């Protein structure tokens, strides 16, 4: 089916998930390479059937087993046993997780489409700015909750107000919002904070905040005495949402949801989603999950699979969104950040020399199985949705490529001479040893940093890798206790990109000094012109002006180099096995369905397309 896109693509793309989200993005997206949390349960034994066709019966002996040909199996989104399905808890289990616009049980007002950067209608039918401070959002009049009660503007107001009342996932949006009020039963008015009128963050909010039923959660609040700590203890084992699925069964090994055949969205999508059940199997590690996926016990995998092409070369009906390398669409740029106060590293020519010495092709090939296209250094991803915001010809003279000879020449030109040990000394400062760090066990990142260290040595800069436990890395990152450190600057698919990424890398206002906690700009970079541009972009609607601002900001970044992106990486992996379910979206199929793992944002449209 084709959805009518009502909203103006506005200069779109942008947007930032706000300071809170920036803090959350101090970690990599789920699963890539980082090992799953300890304590993961063993996979189900004897409760799941092997892949089969339409005639495959449900396994015997398990009262909650579901027919294989009616069940979509997924992995990589939940590690460890679920503890609750409460959005206000801060750690809700699949499929309630906050942050990826997951639309299975709770729905958002709009769905973000990674392919276009646009917001598509869901609970909201359209939005428009009625003036510089007010956005009107119209709601789908047929939307209702799974208990049959109508979804109205009061639910929207209530959900937003929860973020104002309590310190929860979407509280940070109230930094930019002054009020949310009903405009009749099927419309709301969102009013910006006139002291901080950031339209981009409001666009993020309408595709990111899951709507909660007022008639359910008001009672939970009353029972808890409006105490957030008590509210967070609510398991919410049978969540009432507007989405196409309801809770069916869960234990330490799997979570199963069942289709709501009374789903209101038939009025929007034209039919029900194909799978009657969706089961997320909880594996103990990537290896177990990959093995189950290859054999067809899992249909959709969000795990990092090394050398995925070997699966189809071995005969498994496995596919990726892109037919050829790099197989996945980029959604983030894991990068290294420099501590701008460290002697030697405080010199932009030294940082540029390091950038020129890095073998990005080797990182792509050895660290992430070739899933990264050749690096084109910029604040934007190499996608049509983002790269159009920068004048590519204007930034080209400043972009670096791997060129060891030129890197050495640059260091020679600034008087950095090699000592007897081969390490250069600049103005009395030996260029190293510098530590470069990321968490232990994040194998693709670990491998990437080993390559950076080797490359730096080739130009006379000594860099030593350091792989602490993740909590230590997080503390080092936020307090500035590092020389060079790796992290993903504001990854994720949301309408605020690439503004959010730029703000996370470069914006200096509100950033605590080294030694105190900072949730963005970890290297404490400071450039007044960059700050001014970052503040201006959210209020800019003229697309030509917007492009000029992004181009100038990118030029500043390319000159100063506070960070170096090492690879393109999908925000979520979306690999499918078509042993049972077929027809998943693929590049060039004309469906405009993004590879957002069949359940996040506009990716959920895949559930209406697949078939046995």
Secondary structure, DSSP 8 states (H G I E B T S, - for coil): ------S--TT-S----HHHHHHHTTS--TTSSS---TT-----SSSS-----TT----TT-TT---GGGEEEEESS--S------GGGS---TTS-SSS-B-SSS--SEEE-TTT--EEESSEEEEEESSSSEEEEEE-TT-B-TTS-B--HHHHHHHHHHHHHS-STTGGGGGTEEEEEESSTTEEEEEE-TTS--HHHHHHHHHHS----HHHHHHHHHHTTT-HHHHTT---TT---SSSEEEEEE-SSEEEEEE-TT-TTHHHHSS--S-SEEEEE--SSHHHHHHHHHTTS-SEE-S--TTTHHHHHTT--EEESSSSTT-S---B-EEEEE-TTSTTTT-HHHHHHHHHH--HHHIIIIISTT-S-----SSS-SSHHHHTTS-HHHHHTT-----HHHHHHHHHHTT-EE-TTS-EEETTEE---EEEE--TT-HHHHHHHHHHHHHHHTTT--EEEE---HHHHHHHHHHT--SEEEEESS-S--TTTTHHHHHHHH--TT---TTS--SS-TT----HHHHHHHHHHTT---HHHHHHHHHHHHHHHHHH-SEEE---B-SS--EEETTT-B----TTSS-----STTTBGGGGGGGGT-B-
